[in-house]
Amino acid sequence: MLLTIMSSLAQEESRSISENVSWGIRKRFSDGKYTLAIKHFLGYKKDAKGNIVINKEQAEIVRYIYKRYLEGSTARNICTELEKNQIPSPTGKERWFPSTVLSILSNEKYKGDALLQKTYTSDFLTKKVKKNNGVLPRYYVENGHAPIILPEDWKIVQEEMAYRRSVGKTYSARTKLSSKLICEDCGGFFGVKIWHATDKYRSIVYRCNNKYEKKKYCKNGHFTETEIQYKFLLAYNEYIGDRECVIRGAEKMCRVLSDTTALTQRLKQKTAVRDEKAELYQIWISRGKEESPEVFRQREKKLYDDYAVAEREVGAIAQKISKINNRRIKLMSYINDLREKTLILEQWDTSLWITMIKHCVVHRDDSITFVFRDGEEITV
């Protein structure tokens, strides 16, 4: 019986310590304080003072991965290129895996931000770690450390990754055109077809993959690569024809949609309430043990629940501000592209095709509607 009592006391003490430590970690997260585990994290290192700084050699590898992805390469192809160039993986191994490349491409830390509390310990005894899918609030810190990738470039990569996931196995690194061409007739993708493969009339065309499928038969025609590229040049030049007018409109839209003054003020108020709840909880943890165990636990639960509610409110407002800031980054990227790109495009540019075009709809009359990433549609 004595052993049971002592075990119960030890378990209760362990639970109390675990909650105190968890509270301290969450408090640091809510204050925007964090550390990077850089042992196997490509692109960063610690200086003599322990500060996190960019590792220039590794940063070039990270930039190369982002560059090749935006040029149309798949994660598997990038792995092959890195292995061929004898570039070690983040763990120092010779072999690269697509999952590693995709992790680098989707990690917000490379743009200088940090999403905190992605995981949590579900049980203080077993120390089992679970992915945080909304069970606890997550914290997003902007500009917490030096970025390797520009925020607007990182955002474009996320959009490209989302698009490739939606396309699935249809996406091909061999041709960047087919994965964006959608048939208006049946909704299928256009693919590469070779005509007269064994004679002098050999030619490559793009045709709907469901052209002769009995269940999804469509009546759309076919295009050569040159025809598609020419139509894109016409659409792009029309798109930026009145560039200054478009830029002024986009800047005005950016100012209106990016205003977070009211939300920031509300966040400040809610943060003060949350900090007050946190302080009351901490005071009770340190002084309330003079009460009976039952009273202590009840009061502790009530104070922690109050803090958790306030924390969720802060997290919800912070998430709204983050969404608005992401929208601002997207608009600024769009504006910068308009300012920096040549007014008249005379040659095919694969990176421009990937970064500017969301998808294209091919019609029966051989016209193509180019849908740009900002929603603008131009039919050629």
Residue, then its C-alpha position, 0 to 999 in steps of 0.5 A: m500500500l505504501l508503494t502504491i501511494m508513493s507511486s501515485l505521488a510520483q506519477e502526480e509529480s511527473r504529470s505536474i512537471s510535464e505540464n509546467v514544462s509544456w506550459g513554458i514551451r508554449k509560452r516561449f512559442s507564443d512569444g515568438k521564441y524558438t530554436l532550430a535543430i540544425k544538425h541535419f537541417l540543410g542551409y544553416k549553422k551556428d556561429a561562435k556565439g551560438n546564433i543561427v546563420i546561413n551556411k553559404e555552401q549549403a544554401e546554394i544547394v537549397r537554392y538549386i533545388y528550388k530553381r530546378y523545381l521551378e524549371g519543371s523538374t520532379a523531386r526524383n529528377i532533382c535527387t538524381e542530379l544531386e547524386k550525380n554531382q556527388i552532393p551529400s544529403p542533409t544527413g551526410k549520405e550519398r543517396w537522396f530521396p524524393s521525400t527529402v527534396l519535398s520536405i526542403l521545398s515545403n519547409e517555411k523556415y527557408k523563407g525566414d519564418a517558423l511554424l511552431q508546435k507542429t507536434y506534441t507529446s500526447d502522454f507524459l508517461t509514454k512520451k508518445v509524440k503525435k502530429n498536431n492537427g488542431v488539438l493544440p494551437r500552432y504559432y507562426v513566427e515571421n522573419g525570425h531568422a535570415p531567409i535563404i529563399l525569397p518569400e514570393d518564390w517560396k509561395i510560388v513553389q507551394e502553389e506549383m507543388a499543390y498543382r502537381r499533387s492535383v495532377g498526380k501521375t499525369y505530371s511529366a518532367r519530360t514535357k512541361l506543356s502537357s501537365k497544364l493543358i486541360c481538354e474542355d470537352c472531357g476534362g482530360f489532360f493533353g499528352v505527347k503523341i508521336w506520329h510516323a515514329t519510324d519514317k521521315y514524316r516523324s512528328i510530335v504533337y499534343r493531343c487529349n489523352n482521352k481522344y479515342e477512349k470510348k467512355k470519354y471520347c472528345k472531339n478536340g484537335h491537336f497542337t504542335e509544341t511550337e503552336i502552343q508556345y506561340k499562343f502563350l507568347l501572344a497571351y503573355n504579351e497581351y497580359i502585360g500590354d498595359r502594365e502600368c495600369v495593371i500595376r497601379g490596380a494591383e498595388k491598390m488592391c494590395r493596400v486594401l486587402s493587406d490592411t491588418t490594423a484592426l486585427t493587430q489591435r485585436l490581437k494585442q488585446k487578446t494577447a494581454v488577456r491570454d498572458e493574464k490567464a497564463e500568469l494566474y495559472q502559473i501562480w496557482i501552480s506554485r502556490g496552490k499546492e497548499e490546498s487539498p489535492e482535489v481542490f488543487r486539480q479542479r482549480e488547476k483545470k479551470l485556470y488551464d482551460d481558461y488559458a487554453v480558450a484565450e490561447r485559441e482566440v489568439g491563435a485564430i487571429a494570428q492565423k487570419i493575419s498570416k493569411i492576409n500577409n500571405r495574400r500580400i506576398k502573392l500580390m507583391s510577387y505578381i507586381n514584381d514580376l510585372r515590373e521586372k519582366t520584359l514588356i514584350l516576350e519574343q522567345w519561349d521561357t519555361s520558367l515563366w510558363i511555370t511561374m505565371i500560368k496556372h493551367c490552360v483550357v483547350h477548346r474545340d475551335d483550337s483556341i486556348t484560354f490561358v489562366f494566369r496565377d492571379g486569376e486573369e484569363i486570356t483566350v488566344 
